[in-house]
């Protein structure tokens, strides 16, 4: 059972992926918005801050790497899941400021579990000693 009060912002330059994630997360009971790039994401975050940001890393304009760096500095309470098809495995790629990493194509089940896990985190408990190395 999902927390229907959780607000999720999906950021991906691929319209098909955006629509698929929007439908999947909405069907799971989350409040979901989506945008097509980093600059649009910052505008949307300023309009209404999400609880969770799910962002592609490789996008034109403001990349996901840059977006996540800005989000960590300006909006530290937002939980972040980075995603890409360019990096493999479960670990957050080096230099990525995210709470979790989703390898595109791994299946919706693993993504939904990640969303549930990350959404349950309390950022107020983050300290330099218990943050993911990519957060340091």
N, C-alpha and C positions, 0 to 999 in steps of 0.2 A: 504494500500500500504506500503510495507516494504522499508527500506533503503538498497538498494542493495550493498552499500559500507560497510555495517556492517559486520565485521569479527567475527565469532562465533567459539569457541572451545568447543566441547562436550567431556566430560570425564565420562566414565562408563565402568565397568569391564564386563558388560553383552552385548555381541555382538548384540543381537537382539534389545535391547533398543538403543544402539548406532546407529545401522543402521536405525531404525525407526525415531529417532530424526534427524539424518543426512538428510534423505529423506524429512521429513516434513519441516524442516527449509530451506533446499535448494529449495524446491518447493515454499516456501513463498518468495524467492528472496534473502535470506541471503547467504553470502560466508561462508561455513561451513567446518571445519576439525574435525576429531574425533580421540581420542586415548583411550587406554584401562586401564589407571591407572594414579595415581598421579605423579610418576616419569616420565612417558612418557609425561604427561601434562607439567611439568616444562621444559623438553627438548624442546617441541614444542613452548612453550611461549618464551623461549630464542631464538629460531629460528625466530619466527614471532609473535609478541605480538598481541593477539586478542583484540577486543573491548569488547567482552562479553564472559565470561566463564560460562558454564552450567555444573555443576559437581555433580555426585553422592557423597553421604557422606560415605557410607559403602563399601570400596574397600580394597582388600588385599594390602600389601606393604605400600605405603604412602596413608593413608586414605584421604577422601575428607575433613575431619576436619583439618588435618595437611596441606593439599594442600592449602586450602583457607586461613589459617593463614599465610603461606609463601607468597601467592599471595598478600594479603593485605599489608604485610610489604615491599615486593620487587617491586610490580607492582600495586600501589594504584589506577592508572587510569583505571584498568580493572573493568568493571561492573561484578558482580557475582550473579548467581542464583544457590543456592544449591538445590539438589533434593534427595528424599529418599522415600521409601515405609515404613520406620520404624517410622516416625514421622507424626502425623496427624494434620491437620488444615492449616491455611494460614500463621501463624506466623513463623518467623525464629526460629528454635530451639535454646535454650540457648547454648552459646559457639560457635556458628557458625558465621563466619565472612562473611556475604552475604548481598546483597541488597534486595534479595527476596528469597522465599522458595516455591518450587513446590513439592506437594505431588504426587508421582508417582501414576498413575491410575485415576487421577482426570479429565482427558480428555485433548485432545490436544488444545482445544479452550482456556482454562484457561492458559496453558503454553504459547501459542502464544501471548496472551494479556500481560502476564508477560514480555516476551521478548521485546515486543514493548514498554512497560512502562519503563523497566529498561534501554533499549537502548536509550531512550529519556532523561535519567538523565544526569546531568552534575556534575561529581565528584568534580569539582572545587568549587561547592557550598556547599559541605559537610563541616560541622563544628561540633565540639563536641555537640553543642546544637540541630542540626537537623538531625543527623545520627540516624539510627536504633539502638536500645540498643545493639544489637548483634555486632555492629561495634565498640563500645566503648572499 
